[in-house]
Amino acid sequence: MDSPKAPQQAELQSILLADLLAGDPDAAEALVEACKVHGFFYLDFRDTSTFDILELVEDITTIGKETFSLSLKEKEEYSTEKDLPSRLLGYKRAGCSVGPFSGRRDGYESFSIHNNGIFGDESMIVPRVIQDNLSIFKDFLIQVHSYTDRILAILSHALQLPYDLRECHRKDKRSAANLSLLQYLPWGSSDDQIGNMAHTDMGTLTVVFSRSEGLQAMLPGHDDWSYISPRPGHAVVNVGDSLRFLSKGKLTSSLHRVVPPPDSDGQDKFSVIYFLRPELDTKLTTDDGTEIDSVEWHNKKYALFREDSLDAKKHGAILTGRREYLGSTAD
């Protein structure tokens, strides 16, 4: 009898953040190449100069798990549906969206905190455990935003763009940027609610801190899924649609999803994710040549995440970046 085939693993660049901050040309070249070819890379935080953010991630994970331990009734008091149409703040229960498998719903709950509430003057109503620890969230957001700022500076220069990408990603200006905590239902605990749908991210850069397996990408030139395994001391970073638009198509926004890895029944998955997104009035030119404000693109695409059902012809290009393709598969 043949042994089971090992799951396919994505081979991605690992880039030391400290080298990017120090202006190392080889690290900058590796960054640009990764954003062009795969749209995904590992960002290594293990240098002593950048290690602090990993400790903040641990603190935020503890706070997040305490938040998710509240009753569903209490969590629903902070529903993202009270923050329409952008849904940048609040709680999302599992099962709100289409899942990665045909006929199934998603299998994660989330809580989001938006930059406008941390750095701006927008009000935030959050559970007490988050309210009492907002300084931790602010410290994290200050650090991660400064690191994404450095990445944008390198990309702007290397691509010879007619503008500096940092100018439309100022943290104290109104944007759709936010921090999201995602807790997945234990793998195998539900037949109806599993993982996270196939999609490209709508924003600029996504920075994912997680110790758990389950993330897959369909990289350019491929029609099959590859796992992106977590690495200690690293985040997984990916390019979103907005950065692809702003780079005039020079950078890649790759399709990805979250599914149960092999032999994972009973295991859980928790992620701390920073979604860097442009300021609300940033002009984007989409694939069909339409000019659209960043906030309009965000709201248009985010609405698809709450659709009861999706149509490949109508929604495929927006959701997955591939015409008439939704990415749902049989499990």
N, C-alpha and C positions, 0 to 999 in steps of 0.2 A: 504494500500500500504506500502510495506517495505521501510524504509528510506535507502538512499544510504550508502553502506559500507564505513567506514572511511578508508583512505589509510593506508597501513601497514607502520609502523615506525620501523627503526632499533634501537635496544637497544645497545648502545656503551658505553664503558668506557670513563669517563672524567678524565683527568690526569692534575694536576696542574704543569705547567712548573717549577715554583719556587721550588717545592719539588724535581723534577728531578735534578735541578741544585744544590740543597743542599745535594744531596746524600741520600735522604729518601728511605729506603729499600722497604717500602710498595708501593711507587709510581713506583719504578723500577720494582717491581714484576708485578704491574698492566700493565705497559708498555709492558713487554715481553709477558704477557698473551694475551693482545689485539692484538699484532702483530702475535701471533701464531694462535689465534682462528678466528678472523674476518679480520685481516689486515687493520682495520680502527679504529680510536679512535679520540676523541675530545682532543685538547690541549688547556688548559686554561691559558690565558695570563693576567688575571685580577690583579694579584699581582702587587704591586707598582714597584717591581724590574724588571718586564718584560712588563709593560704596554706601554712603549714608542713605541714599534713596532706597536701597534694598531693605534697610531696617524700617523705613517709613512704610514700605509695602507690607511688611509683616504686621505692623501696628494697624494699618488700614484693613488688612484681612481679618484680624481679630475683631475689630469694630464692625466690619461687614457681617461676619457670622453672627454676632450678637444681634445685629439689626434683623437679619433673616430669621432669627429664632422667635421674633415677635409673632403674635397671632396674625392670621391672614386678615382678619377684620381690622386690626390696628395698622398693618402695613398698607391696606387699601385706602386708608385715610390720606395717604401721601401719593396716591395714584398719579402716574404720568398723564392720565387722561384729563387731569385738572390743569395741565400745562400745555394745552393745545395751541397751535398745531405742531409746535416743534418738539414737544415731549423731552425737554432737556433736563428736567428735574423730577425726581420722584421714583415711585415703585412700580415695577411691572411684574405681574404674576406669570407663572409658567402657563403655557398654552394659549397665549394671545396671538401668536403668529403661526404661519405655515412652517412646518418643520423640514428637515432635510430628506425625509422619506415620504413617498407618495401616500397621501391619506392620513398622515400623522401631523400633530401640532408640535411646536417647539417645546423643549424641556428645560428651560432655565427661568429663574427669576432674577431681577436686577434692581439696583437702586442707583440713580444718577444724581450727580451734583454738578451744576453748571458753573462755568467760569464767571459768568455775569453776576452770580450771587457771591462769589468769593472775592473777586477783584473789582466788581462794579457796584451799583447801588440797587440791583434787583433783589427783592425780598426772597427769602428761602424759608419754607416751613418744612422741617425735617424732624425725625425722631430724636428724642433726648440724647441717646447714645452718640449720635452724629453731632448734634448741636454742641455737646460738651467737649467734643474733640475736633472742632473745626480748625484749630491751629495746626493739627497734624495734616489735615487735608490741604490746608493752604501751603504748608511747607513742601509737601509733595508736589503740588501744582506749580509752585515757583520753580522748583528744580527741574521737573520734567519739561516745563515750557522753555526754560533756558536751554536745555539740551536739544529740543526740537528746533529752537531758534538757530542753533549752530548748524544743524543739518540743513535747514533752509538756506542759510548763508552760503554753504558749500555748493549746494545745488544751483542756486542763482548764478554764482560765478562760473561754475563748470559748464552750465548750459548756455551761458552768455544771454540770459534773458534780459529784456529791455527794462526790467524792474527787479527790485529786491523783494523776494517772497516774504521777507519778514515784515514788510510795510503793510501787508494786509492780514497779519497774524499777531497783532499787538494784544497782549493778554488783558489789558485794561480797557479794551474797546469791545463793544457788543459783538458777540460771535456765537456760533453754535457749538463751540468747544465745551467738552465736559469730561468728567471722570465717572466711569461706570464700574460698579461692582456686580459681577455675575456669579450666581451660584446655580449649578446644574443639579437636577434631580439625580440621585445615585443611579449609575448605569444599571439597567435591568429592572428598575423599580416601577416602571410604567410602560405599558405597551402602546399607549396613545400619545405620550408627550416625551419626545426624545430630541436632544441636541439643538442645533441652530441651523437655520436654512442656508442654502448656498446663496452668496451675494458678494458683490464688491462693496467696499466701504465708500460712503458718500463724501467723506471729508478729505483732509490733506495727508496726515500721518496718523497711524494707529499704533500705540505702544502698549503691548500686552505682557503683563507679568503673570505667570501661572506656573505651577509645579506639576500640572496634570496633563496627561495625554488627551487627545481627541481632536485637536485642530488639524484640518486638512486643507490643502490648496490644490487647485488645478492650474498649474503654471503654464505660461505661454508656450504654444507649440505642443501641448499635451491634451489628451482627451480623457485622462484618468486622474484619480486623486492620489496625492502623496501626503503622508503624515509629516507634520512639523513638530518634532519632539521638543519638549522643554529642556533647557539647559540651566543648571545652577548658576546664579549670578548674572543671568542674561534676561533680556526682554526680546520678544519677537516684534519686529517693526514692519509695517506694510504701508505701501503707497495707496492712497484713496483716489476716488474719481476727481475730486477738486484739484489735486496736485497734477493729475494727468492732464486735465484741461488747462491749468495754468502753465504747464510745461510745453504746451502746444503738441501734446501727444508723444513727447520724447521719453516720458516715464510710464511705467506699467502699473495699472491697478488690477491685481490678480483676484480671481474668483477663489473663495474659501468657504468653509463650513465647519461645524463641529459635530462629530458623530462618536458613538462608543468605540473605543479601540478594542482589539481582540482580547478575550478573556478578562473583561473588566467589570463583570457583574458585581455590584455592591460598592464599587469605587465612586468617589465623588470628584467634582471638578469645581475649582473656584478661581476666578480671574479678577485682577485689578487692571483696568484699561483706561488709558488716556486717549481721547479722541481729539486731536488737533484739527480744527476746522477754520475756514476763513471768516473774516469779519462779515457781518450780515449783508453789507452792500457791495461786496466784492463782485465784480463782473466776471462771469465764466462763459466760455463758448463751448457748447456741448458738441457731441460727435456729428450731429446733423447741421451744425453751423448756427444754431440758435443762441443768442446772447441772453443770459439769465442771471439774476442776482443769486448769490450764494444761498441766502435763506430760502429762496424759492426752490432751488435744487434740493436742499436739505428736506424741506417739508414734502415735496413731491415724492422723493424716494422713500422717506421715512414712512409715509402713508402706506406704502406697499407692504411694510413689515406688519401692518395691522389688518390687511385684507383677509377675509375669510377664505377666499380662493384666488388663485392667480391664473392669468391667461398668458401662454407663452408668446403669442403674437403681439399682444398688447403691452405686456410688462417685461418680457425677457431682456430686451436691450438695456432698459433702465436698471433692473435689479441685478443682472449678472454681467452686463457688458457684452453679451453674446445674443445676437438676434434669434428670437423664437426659441430661447433656451432658458429653462428655469432651474436646472440642476437637480431637481428632485429625482431620487432613485428608489428602486425597491430595496428594502433592507435585507 
